[in-house]
Amino acid sequence: MLSFFCVCATASIDLLHTLAYKGMNIFIGYDANLPTQLWIAARYLEAVTFLIAPFFIARRVNAGITFWGFLLVTATLITLIFSGYFPACYIEGSGLTAFKIVSEYVICLILLGAMALLSQKKAYFSRDVLLLLYGALIATIFSELAFTSYVSVYGPANYLGHIFKIVAFALIYQAIVVTGLQRPFEILFRNLSKSEKKYRALFENMDEGVAVCELIRHENDITDYRFIDVNFRYAAMMGLTPEDIIGKTGTDMYGNAASPPHLKYYRTVAASGKTVRFNALYRPEMKYYTVSVFMVDPDQLATVVSDITALKISEDALIRANKKLQLLTQVTRHDINNDLSLAYASIDLLKGAIPDTPETNEIVGYLRESIDAINAKIGFTRSYEQMGSQKPSWQSVSSIVRNIRKEDPRFSSLKVEDSLGSLEIFADLMLPKVFANLMDNSIRHGKTVSTIYLYYQQIGNGCRIIYEDDGAGVSVEAKARIFEPSYSKIHGFGLFLIREILLLTGIEITEEGEKGKGAKFVLHVPQGGYRIM
């Protein structure tokens, strides 16, 4: 586009340059300065266009703006020359002016700059076109150098300069006009060809099977599909080669007893235009696949198939192992609970059978504390087993705290100042256990707790949910250890369990309160893990 308008603009000025010679008798009253001025104006315009052209190779050029821009510049140059405001370039009897000579060298430097920029964009041109453009620029430079030394506009240096200019224009014509008309697809689709090769290589070497199908319609209903293209992986999944599949219909490939596989999904995608994903099991091979279907054209769709058989087998094996482990732990807990019940009963019988002295009471107290610790650990294993057993979901923290206070009489006396509003977080379904344990921790260790404060702060990488009480607080020494298992003898698993539940969905918890000013637990929810409804 730039080349076309540049040729038109410079040709217009060069035409005036030719008509301005005395022998033409067109512009009466002007001497040899006029054609020389027109020559310099045309060369500046040509050189600057060559310089800026490489910046627009990969960009879309607005034809209207470009046309009016070249028209305005051309008209301005011509007006300046004929009105006498353009610097003199030739003086009769003296020869070339300093402006003319300096301008020729400036134009040469501009053309050298254009060659350097053109070399940086050589990937956009075929080799022969690039060589023609280089030749045109070099011929133009020699032409300008020839025009720095003549005295007469009819002298040999002037003549030689015009010869080089003819050569330059011939090379430009060959590079842009002839090549552009005779081989337009080679120029216009060079990048497209490269992209096609790149994506073809990707298509052929994907681990997923890919098939492109053409929908076959009968009376406006999709009744079948024809394979237009498939990659090697897709064909291998069917135990065939691409040549065995391409061109055949689904009915040809899968038989006439029933409609071809996935036809109902293809109909859904064609009707909605949206991608559909589903899992499929192929018998008798017992192969599991995940399939994505999407439209590529109004009557063509693509199917991407991934073999997930190994993943499915591993998943089933993990489920079976978890079920066995759960059964084992349930049976073990049941047996241990029976033994604990017997131990509690034995302690009560023992207290009645031995003397009631401080020493014996201390020993019995130690026994009961040990059995209570075992009981707490068994309760912890039950809770820990339930973690991650179901999919996480969006949950309202405010609703959870209200339900805990309503269902557990221990917390009914606590005042709760809740500023969370409609905040929800994406967490494991055991999230209520988190806040129940925090409230239990406040009652057990806060001593004077009367009020719970709940609020949140949005930060750059997520959200901070703060649980704060007005109790005794946590000492500096304890902060680093309270989330460790067995921090205390009996109740040491509560905060550890809280941390493990939250980490299932990437939520971290820290204690940031001050001793004597209440406990302050902060839940760090990552970006995307919270929402305000």
Backbone torsions as a table, in degrees:
resi	resn	phi	psi	omega
1	MET	NA	-49.8	177.4
2	LEU	-61.2	-41.3	-179.2
3	SER	-60.8	-42.6	-178.2
4	PHE	-62.8	-49.1	-178.2
5	PHE	-68.9	-33.0	176.5
6	CYS	-63.9	-44.4	178.6
7	VAL	-60.3	-44.0	-179.7
8	CYS	-62.9	-44.2	-177.0
9	ALA	-67.6	-49.0	-178.9
10	THR	-67.1	-34.8	177.8
11	ALA	-63.6	-37.6	178.9
12	SER	-63.4	-45.9	-180.0
13	ILE	-69.4	-39.0	178.0
14	ASP	-64.2	-33.1	176.3
15	LEU	-63.9	-43.8	176.7
16	LEU	-64.6	-37.2	177.0
17	HIS	-57.6	-44.0	-179.8
18	THR	-67.2	-43.5	-178.0
19	LEU	-71.1	-16.0	-175.8
20	ALA	-81.6	-11.0	179.1
21	TYR	-65.3	147.3	-174.8
22	LYS	-55.9	-40.3	-176.3
23	GLY	-65.3	-17.0	-179.4
24	MET	-79.7	-25.0	179.2
25	ASN	55.9	38.9	178.4
26	ILE	-97.8	-51.5	-178.7
27	PHE	-102.9	94.4	-176.7
28	ILE	-74.9	138.2	176.0
29	GLY	94.4	-3.0	178.8
30	TYR	-105.2	147.0	177.6
31	ASP	-101.5	-161.0	-175.5
32	ALA	-70.5	-9.0	178.6
33	ASN	-65.9	-34.5	-176.1
34	LEU	-62.5	-53.6	179.5
35	PRO	-62.5	-32.2	179.4
36	THR	-68.0	-41.5	176.5
37	GLN	-61.8	-44.1	179.1
38	LEU	-62.2	-37.7	178.6
39	TRP	-62.3	-48.7	-179.0
40	ILE	-62.3	-41.9	179.4
41	ALA	-61.2	-44.5	179.7
42	ALA	-64.2	-39.5	-178.3
43	ARG	-69.8	-38.9	175.3
44	TYR	-59.3	-46.4	-179.3
45	LEU	-61.3	-43.6	-179.6
46	GLU	-65.1	-46.1	-176.2
47	ALA	-65.7	-44.0	-179.7
48	VAL	-64.0	-38.4	177.9
49	THR	-62.9	-43.3	176.3
50	PHE	-60.1	-35.6	-177.5
51	LEU	-69.0	-40.9	-175.7
52	ILE	-88.8	-16.7	-175.9
53	ALA	-56.8	-42.6	-178.8
54	PRO	-58.4	-26.4	-180.0
55	PHE	-72.1	-15.4	-176.3
56	PHE	-109.4	8.4	-177.0
57	ILE	-62.6	-44.3	-176.6
58	ALA	-97.9	12.8	-178.8
59	ARG	-117.3	153.3	176.8
60	ARG	-82.0	126.7	-177.6
61	VAL	-99.6	131.0	177.5
62	ASN	-76.7	115.4	-174.6
63	ALA	-62.8	-40.7	-177.7
64	GLY	-64.7	-47.8	-179.8
65	ILE	-63.7	-41.7	-179.7
66	THR	-63.6	-43.5	179.7
67	PHE	-60.3	-50.7	-177.7
68	TRP	-68.7	-30.5	176.8
69	GLY	-64.9	-47.8	178.6
70	PHE	-65.9	-37.4	179.4
71	LEU	-63.5	-42.2	-179.0
72	LEU	-65.7	-45.9	-179.1
73	VAL	-63.4	-44.6	-178.9
74	THR	-62.4	-46.8	-179.9
75	ALA	-63.0	-38.3	179.6
76	THR	-64.2	-45.2	179.7
77	LEU	-62.4	-45.3	-179.2
78	ILE	-63.6	-41.5	179.6
79	THR	-63.6	-44.1	179.5
80	LEU	-61.4	-39.4	-178.0
81	ILE	-67.5	-50.3	-175.1
82	PHE	-75.0	-18.9	178.2
83	SER	-91.5	-3.9	176.1
84	GLY	88.6	9.6	-178.6
85	TYR	-93.6	-8.8	178.4
86	PHE	-82.7	137.5	-177.2
87	PRO	-57.2	144.0	178.8
88	ALA	-65.6	141.9	-178.3
89	CYS	-117.5	-21.0	-177.8
90	TYR	-148.0	133.7	178.0
91	ILE	-119.5	124.3	-178.7
92	GLU	-56.6	131.0	178.6
93	GLY	88.5	-22.5	-179.6
94	SER	-108.3	-34.1	-179.5
95	GLY	102.0	-148.5	-173.6
96	LEU	-71.1	143.8	176.5
97	THR	-85.4	166.0	178.4
98	ALA	-62.3	-36.7	179.1
99	PHE	-60.7	-42.6	-179.2
100	LYS	-63.9	-45.7	-177.6
101	ILE	-66.4	-46.3	179.4
102	VAL	-62.6	-39.5	179.8
103	SER	-61.0	-39.4	179.2
104	GLU	-61.5	-42.6	178.9
105	TYR	-68.4	-38.3	177.1
106	VAL	-62.0	-42.7	178.9
107	ILE	-62.6	-39.2	177.0
108	CYS	-61.7	-41.9	178.9
109	LEU	-65.2	-39.3	177.4
110	ILE	-62.0	-42.1	-179.9
111	LEU	-66.4	-37.2	175.2
112	LEU	-63.7	-40.1	175.6
113	GLY	-62.4	-38.5	178.2
114	ALA	-63.8	-39.4	178.0
115	MET	-63.3	-40.5	179.8
116	ALA	-64.5	-43.3	178.5
117	LEU	-67.5	-37.0	179.5
118	LEU	-63.9	-37.2	179.6
119	SER	-65.6	-28.4	178.1
120	GLN	-74.0	-19.0	-179.1
121	LYS	-109.8	20.2	-173.2
122	LYS	-64.2	-21.2	179.7
123	ALA	-64.7	-18.8	-178.5
124	TYR	-85.4	-5.6	-175.1
125	PHE	-122.1	151.2	168.8
126	SER	-73.0	160.4	-174.0
127	ARG	-61.6	-42.0	-177.3
128	ASP	-68.0	-38.2	177.9
129	VAL	-65.2	-41.3	-179.8
130	LEU	-63.3	-42.0	179.5
131	LEU	-65.1	-38.7	178.1
132	LEU	-63.3	-41.2	179.5
133	LEU	-68.1	-41.9	175.2
134	TYR	-58.5	-44.2	179.6
135	GLY	-61.6	-40.5	179.4
136	ALA	-63.7	-42.1	-179.9
137	LEU	-67.2	-41.0	178.9
138	ILE	-65.1	-42.9	178.3
139	ALA	-62.2	-37.6	178.7
140	THR	-66.4	-39.1	178.1
141	ILE	-62.9	-46.5	177.6
142	PHE	-60.7	-37.5	178.6
143	SER	-61.5	-45.5	-178.7
144	GLU	-66.7	-37.4	177.9
145	LEU	-64.6	-36.3	178.0
146	ALA	-64.1	-32.0	-177.6
147	PHE	-81.9	5.6	177.8
148	THR	-92.7	-5.0	-170.0
149	SER	-125.6	-1.5	-177.0
150	TYR	-83.8	153.6	176.5
151	VAL	-104.3	-41.1	178.5
152	SER	-104.7	140.7	178.3
153	VAL	-68.8	-9.0	177.7
154	TYR	-110.1	12.7	-176.6
155	GLY	-79.5	171.8	-177.5
156	PRO	-64.1	-35.6	179.1
157	ALA	-63.5	-39.8	178.1
158	ASN	-65.0	-40.4	-179.9
159	TYR	-63.2	-44.9	-179.4
160	LEU	-63.4	-38.8	178.6
161	GLY	-61.1	-40.1	178.5
162	HIS	-68.4	-33.5	176.9
163	ILE	-61.9	-46.8	177.8
164	PHE	-61.5	-36.0	179.9
165	LYS	-66.6	-39.5	177.2
166	ILE	-62.3	-42.4	177.4
167	VAL	-60.7	-44.0	-179.4
168	ALA	-61.5	-46.0	179.4
169	PHE	-64.6	-36.7	178.5
170	ALA	-63.4	-40.5	179.6
171	LEU	-68.6	-40.1	177.0
172	ILE	-63.0	-42.8	178.3
173	TYR	-59.7	-44.3	-179.4
174	GLN	-65.0	-41.4	-175.9
175	ALA	-72.5	-43.3	-171.4
176	ILE	-97.0	-48.2	-173.1
177	VAL	-80.5	-57.2	-176.3
178	VAL	-64.9	-50.5	-178.7
179	THR	-64.7	-38.7	-179.5
180	GLY	-67.3	-29.5	-179.7
181	LEU	-89.1	-38.1	-176.2
182	GLN	-81.6	-31.9	-178.5
183	ARG	-129.9	57.5	-176.1
184	PRO	-65.6	-35.6	-177.3
185	PHE	-68.5	-31.5	178.9
186	GLU	-65.1	-35.1	-179.2
187	ILE	-82.6	-49.3	-173.5
188	LEU	-70.4	-32.1	-173.6
189	PHE	-112.2	19.5	177.6
190	ARG	-62.0	-49.1	179.0
191	ASN	-65.7	-37.3	179.2
192	LEU	-62.7	-39.3	178.7
193	SER	-64.0	-41.4	178.2
194	LYS	-63.6	-43.7	179.7
195	SER	-63.3	-40.8	-179.7
196	GLU	-62.2	-40.8	178.9
197	LYS	-65.4	-41.3	-178.5
198	LYS	-64.3	-47.6	-178.1
199	TYR	-75.0	-24.8	174.4
200	ARG	-67.2	-41.5	177.3
201	ALA	-62.6	-41.4	176.8
202	LEU	-62.8	-43.8	-179.8
203	PHE	-59.3	-44.3	-175.1
204	GLU	-75.5	-24.7	-173.2
205	ASN	-108.7	11.1	178.3
206	MET	-68.3	147.0	173.5
207	ASP	-73.0	-24.0	177.9
208	GLU	-86.8	148.6	173.8
209	GLY	-81.4	135.6	-178.6
210	VAL	-129.5	132.2	176.2
211	ALA	-132.8	135.6	174.5
212	VAL	-107.1	125.6	-174.2
213	CYS	-123.5	146.7	174.2
214	GLU	-101.1	128.3	-178.2
215	LEU	-75.7	137.2	177.9
216	ILE	-107.1	122.6	-177.1
217	ARG	-111.7	147.1	173.9
218	HIS	-137.1	115.6	-177.3
219	GLU	53.1	48.7	175.2
220	ASN	68.4	13.5	177.3
221	ASP	-118.4	139.0	178.7
222	ILE	-78.6	114.5	-176.1
223	THR	-108.7	-17.3	-177.5
224	ASP	-165.8	-178.2	175.9
225	TYR	-149.4	153.9	-179.1
226	ARG	-120.1	134.3	179.8
227	PHE	-75.3	118.9	177.9
228	ILE	-91.9	-38.7	-178.9
229	ASP	-156.0	143.2	174.0
230	VAL	-141.7	150.8	176.2
231	ASN	-91.9	173.8	-175.3
232	PHE	-62.8	-36.5	-178.0
233	ARG	-64.6	-42.0	179.5
234	TYR	-63.0	-44.5	179.9
235	ALA	-63.9	-39.6	-179.7
236	ALA	-63.7	-35.0	178.0
237	MET	-61.5	-28.4	179.4
238	MET	-96.1	1.2	-179.6
239	GLY	71.9	28.8	-176.6
240	LEU	-131.6	-176.8	172.4
241	THR	-108.8	160.5	178.3
242	PRO	-55.9	-35.2	-179.3
243	GLU	-65.1	-27.4	179.1
244	ASP	-73.4	-17.8	-172.3
245	ILE	-108.3	-44.0	-173.7
246	ILE	-59.8	131.1	179.6
247	GLY	95.7	-14.9	-178.8
248	LYS	-94.5	157.0	178.9
249	THR	-91.0	167.8	176.0
250	GLY	-60.4	-38.1	177.9
251	THR	-63.8	-40.5	177.3
252	ASP	-60.1	-39.4	-174.4
253	MET	-79.7	-34.4	-171.5
254	TYR	-113.6	0.9	176.5
255	GLY	95.5	167.1	-174.0
256	ASN	-98.4	0.1	-174.6
257	ALA	-66.0	-33.4	-179.0
258	ALA	-145.7	174.4	178.8
259	SER	-67.1	152.9	-178.2
260	PRO	-59.8	152.5	179.8
261	PRO	-58.0	146.1	171.8
262	HIS	69.0	9.9	-177.1
263	LEU	-61.0	-35.4	-179.6
264	LYS	-65.4	-35.0	177.9
265	TYR	-70.1	-38.8	178.8
266	TYR	-62.3	-39.6	178.0
267	ARG	-63.7	-40.9	179.8
268	THR	-63.8	-44.5	-179.6
269	VAL	-65.1	-42.1	-179.8
270	ALA	-64.5	-34.8	-178.2
271	ALA	-76.9	-38.3	-174.4
272	SER	-98.0	-25.4	-175.2
273	GLY	76.5	3.4	-177.5
274	LYS	-100.8	152.8	178.9
275	THR	-69.3	138.8	176.8
276	VAL	-119.1	133.5	177.2
277	ARG	-122.6	138.9	-179.8
278	PHE	-156.3	163.9	176.0
279	ASN	-104.9	149.2	-177.5
280	ALA	-138.9	144.8	176.0
281	LEU	-117.6	125.4	-179.9
282	TYR	-107.2	122.2	174.9
283	ARG	-102.6	155.7	4.1
284	PRO	-86.9	1.7	-176.9
285	GLU	-70.1	-17.0	-176.8
286	MET	55.9	50.2	177.5
287	LYS	-101.4	134.7	178.6
288	TYR	-105.0	134.5	-179.6
289	TYR	-133.9	148.6	167.3
290	THR	-108.3	132.6	-169.7
291	VAL	-124.7	133.2	173.1
292	SER	-119.2	134.1	-178.8
293	VAL	-126.6	131.9	178.6
294	PHE	-149.0	156.7	-178.4
295	MET	-80.6	141.2	172.5
296	VAL	-116.1	-20.5	176.8
297	ASP	-151.5	167.8	179.8
298	PRO	-55.9	-30.4	-179.4
299	ASP	-122.3	17.9	178.8
300	GLN	-132.7	142.5	176.2
301	LEU	-137.0	160.8	179.8
302	ALA	-117.0	142.7	177.7
303	THR	-119.7	125.0	177.6
304	VAL	-112.7	122.9	-173.6
305	VAL	-120.2	128.7	176.6
306	SER	-118.2	133.1	178.5
307	ASP	-81.6	113.6	-179.1
308	ILE	-114.3	23.5	-177.9
309	THR	-59.2	-49.4	-179.1
310	ALA	-61.4	-40.8	178.7
311	LEU	-64.4	-41.6	-179.7
312	LYS	-65.3	-42.1	178.9
313	ILE	-63.4	-42.8	178.4
314	SER	-63.9	-40.0	179.3
315	GLU	-64.3	-44.2	178.9
316	ASP	-63.8	-39.9	179.2
317	ALA	-64.9	-38.6	178.7
318	LEU	-66.4	-40.1	178.2
319	ILE	-62.7	-44.9	179.8
320	ARG	-63.4	-40.4	179.5
321	ALA	-65.3	-39.4	178.6
322	ASN	-65.2	-39.8	178.9
323	LYS	-63.4	-41.5	178.3
324	LYS	-64.7	-41.8	179.6
325	LEU	-64.9	-41.5	178.5
326	GLN	-62.9	-41.6	179.1
327	LEU	-63.2	-42.3	179.4
328	LEU	-62.3	-47.3	-178.6
329	THR	-66.4	-36.4	178.3
330	GLN	-63.8	-44.1	178.8
331	VAL	-65.1	-42.0	-179.6
332	THR	-64.5	-43.1	178.6
333	ARG	-62.7	-40.8	-179.6
334	HIS	-60.9	-45.0	-179.2
335	ASP	-67.0	-41.5	-179.9
336	ILE	-65.9	-39.6	178.0
337	ASN	-61.5	-38.3	176.8
338	ASN	-63.1	-42.1	178.7
339	ASP	-66.1	-37.0	178.8
340	LEU	-65.8	-40.9	177.6
341	SER	-59.1	-42.2	178.3
342	LEU	-65.5	-38.3	-179.9
343	ALA	-65.3	-42.3	177.6
344	TYR	-61.5	-43.2	179.7
345	ALA	-64.8	-38.3	-179.9
346	SER	-66.1	-37.2	178.0
347	ILE	-62.5	-43.5	179.3
348	ASP	-62.7	-40.8	178.3
349	LEU	-67.0	-38.9	-178.9
350	LEU	-63.5	-39.9	180.0
351	LYS	-61.3	-31.5	179.2
352	GLY	-83.0	-13.6	-174.8
353	ALA	-101.9	-10.3	-177.8
354	ILE	-119.1	160.3	179.7
355	PRO	-61.0	143.4	180.0
356	ASP	-87.5	86.0	179.7
357	THR	-122.1	160.6	177.5
358	PRO	-57.4	-35.9	-178.4
359	GLU	-66.8	-47.0	-178.9
360	THR	-67.8	-37.4	178.1
361	ASN	-63.7	-36.4	178.6
362	GLU	-65.9	-41.9	179.7
363	ILE	-65.6	-43.4	178.6
364	VAL	-64.0	-37.4	177.3
365	GLY	-62.0	-40.2	177.1
366	TYR	-61.9	-41.5	179.6
367	LEU	-61.9	-45.2	-178.6
368	ARG	-65.3	-40.0	178.4
369	GLU	-62.6	-39.3	178.9
370	SER	-64.8	-42.5	179.6
371	ILE	-68.1	-37.3	176.4
372	ASP	-61.9	-38.5	179.3
373	ALA	-65.0	-41.1	177.1
374	ILE	-63.2	-42.3	179.8
375	ASN	-62.0	-40.2	179.1
376	ALA	-64.8	-40.0	179.1
377	LYS	-65.6	-38.5	177.4
378	ILE	-64.5	-40.6	176.7
379	GLY	-63.5	-37.0	177.7
380	PHE	-63.4	-43.2	-179.4
381	THR	-61.3	-33.9	177.9
382	ARG	-65.1	-44.8	179.1
383	SER	-67.7	-42.4	-177.7
384	TYR	-63.9	-33.7	180.0
385	GLU	-65.8	-31.8	-176.6
386	GLN	-78.7	-16.7	-177.4
387	MET	-63.4	133.4	175.8
388	GLY	72.0	7.1	-178.8
389	SER	-76.1	-17.4	177.5
390	GLN	-130.4	161.3	-177.6
391	LYS	-68.0	141.8	175.4
392	PRO	-62.2	163.5	179.4
393	SER	-151.4	168.4	176.3
394	TRP	-78.6	130.3	-175.5
395	GLN	-137.4	143.0	178.4
396	SER	-89.3	119.1	-179.6
397	VAL	-65.5	-38.7	179.4
398	SER	-60.1	-44.1	179.6
399	SER	-65.0	-38.6	179.9
400	ILE	-61.9	-46.7	-178.0
401	VAL	-65.5	-40.1	178.1
402	ARG	-61.4	-43.2	-179.2
403	ASN	-66.6	-37.2	178.6
404	ILE	-63.0	-44.8	179.9
405	ARG	-65.2	-33.3	-178.4
406	LYS	-73.7	-36.1	-173.3
407	GLU	-90.6	-24.1	-176.4
408	ASP	-115.0	113.0	-177.1
409	PRO	-60.5	-24.7	-178.8
410	ARG	-60.5	-28.9	-174.3
411	PHE	-101.6	-0.2	-175.3
412	SER	-66.7	-26.3	-179.0
413	SER	-82.2	-12.1	-180.0
414	LEU	-75.7	133.1	173.2
415	LYS	-86.8	133.2	-178.6
416	VAL	-119.1	120.1	173.8
417	GLU	-101.2	102.4	-170.8
418	ASP	-105.1	116.7	177.2
419	SER	-113.8	18.8	-177.2
420	LEU	-77.9	-24.7	178.8
421	GLY	60.2	-128.6	-175.8
422	SER	-96.2	21.4	179.9
423	LEU	-65.6	134.1	175.1
424	GLU	-127.2	148.0	176.0
425	ILE	-126.6	152.2	179.7
426	PHE	-91.9	109.1	-172.2
427	ALA	-148.0	169.8	176.9
428	ASP	-62.9	154.4	-177.4
429	LEU	-68.0	-7.6	175.9
430	MET	-89.3	14.8	178.6
431	LEU	-55.5	-38.4	176.2
432	PRO	-56.4	-32.2	177.9
433	LYS	-63.1	-33.0	179.5
434	VAL	-60.8	-51.8	-175.2
435	PHE	-77.0	-27.9	174.1
436	ALA	-64.8	-41.2	178.4
437	ASN	-69.4	-36.5	176.7
438	LEU	-63.6	-42.8	179.5
439	MET	-68.3	-38.1	176.4
440	ASP	-64.0	-38.9	177.9
441	ASN	-63.5	-38.4	178.6
442	SER	-62.9	-43.2	-178.5
443	ILE	-68.4	-43.0	-175.3
444	ARG	-70.4	-42.1	-170.3
445	HIS	-112.7	-13.0	-177.9
446	GLY	-79.9	-17.0	176.0
447	LYS	64.3	-60.6	-175.0
448	THR	-112.4	23.9	-175.5
449	VAL	-67.1	130.0	175.6
450	SER	-126.8	-23.2	-174.5
451	THR	-135.5	139.8	174.2
452	ILE	-111.9	133.5	178.8
453	TYR	-112.0	130.3	177.9
454	LEU	-125.7	123.7	177.1
455	TYR	-155.6	173.3	-178.4
456	TYR	-140.5	159.9	177.3
457	GLN	-134.2	125.7	174.9
458	GLN	-84.9	131.2	179.4
459	ILE	-125.5	178.4	-172.8
460	GLY	-60.0	-39.3	-175.9
461	ASN	-110.0	22.7	176.9
462	GLY	153.8	-138.8	-174.4
463	CYS	-147.0	143.1	175.8
464	ARG	-108.6	120.3	174.5
465	ILE	-102.5	122.1	-173.7
466	ILE	-108.0	127.3	171.3
467	TYR	-110.9	118.7	-173.5
468	GLU	-134.3	140.6	174.7
469	ASP	-124.2	174.1	-178.0
470	ASP	-109.0	33.3	-176.9
471	GLY	-91.2	-150.9	-173.2
472	ALA	-76.0	-23.6	179.8
473	GLY	86.3	-177.9	-176.4
474	VAL	-118.6	135.7	-179.7
475	SER	-70.9	158.2	179.8
476	VAL	-60.4	-39.5	-178.4
477	GLU	-64.8	-33.6	-175.2
478	ALA	-82.2	-23.2	-174.1
479	LYS	-53.9	-41.6	-173.9
480	ALA	-78.2	-11.1	-173.1
481	ARG	-117.3	-11.8	-172.2
482	ILE	-66.9	-19.1	178.9
483	PHE	-94.6	5.8	177.5
484	GLU	-85.7	147.3	177.3
485	PRO	-65.9	144.1	177.0
486	SER	62.7	35.3	176.8
487	TYR	-62.8	-41.5	172.7
488	SER	-115.1	167.6	-170.6
489	LYS	-67.6	-37.7	-173.0
490	ILE	-110.6	-44.9	-171.4
491	HIS	-108.7	30.8	-173.8
492	GLY	-79.5	-8.0	-175.1
493	PHE	-93.6	-10.8	-174.1
494	GLY	-61.1	-53.6	-178.6
495	LEU	-71.8	-31.8	174.9
496	PHE	-63.0	-43.1	178.4
497	LEU	-63.3	-40.5	177.1
498	ILE	-56.5	-49.6	-178.2
499	ARG	-60.6	-42.6	-177.8
500	GLU	-66.3	-39.7	178.9
501	ILE	-62.8	-45.4	-177.5
502	LEU	-68.1	-37.3	-177.4
503	LEU	-66.3	-18.9	178.1
504	LEU	-58.5	-29.1	178.4
505	THR	-118.9	26.2	172.7
506	GLY	78.1	15.9	179.5
507	ILE	-94.0	129.7	178.0
508	GLU	-106.1	152.9	179.9
509	ILE	-128.9	138.1	176.6
510	THR	-135.7	162.1	175.3
511	GLU	-110.6	122.0	-172.9
512	GLU	-126.2	19.7	-179.3
513	GLY	-81.9	179.2	177.5
514	GLU	-117.8	137.5	178.1
515	LYS	-55.4	128.8	-179.6
516	GLY	90.5	-11.3	-178.7
517	LYS	-117.4	11.6	177.2
518	GLY	101.1	157.3	177.0
519	ALA	-81.4	148.0	-179.9
520	LYS	-141.0	101.1	179.1
521	PHE	-98.7	130.2	-176.5
522	VAL	-116.2	123.3	175.3
523	LEU	-95.5	118.5	-179.5
524	HIS	-94.7	100.9	-176.7
525	VAL	-93.4	126.0	-177.8
526	PRO	-71.1	162.3	177.0
527	GLN	-57.3	133.7	-178.1
528	GLY	90.4	-11.2	-179.5
529	GLY	-97.2	4.6	177.6
530	TYR	-141.0	159.1	176.3
531	ARG	-154.3	153.4	178.3
532	ILE	-114.1	113.3	-173.3
533	MET	-81.3	NA	NA
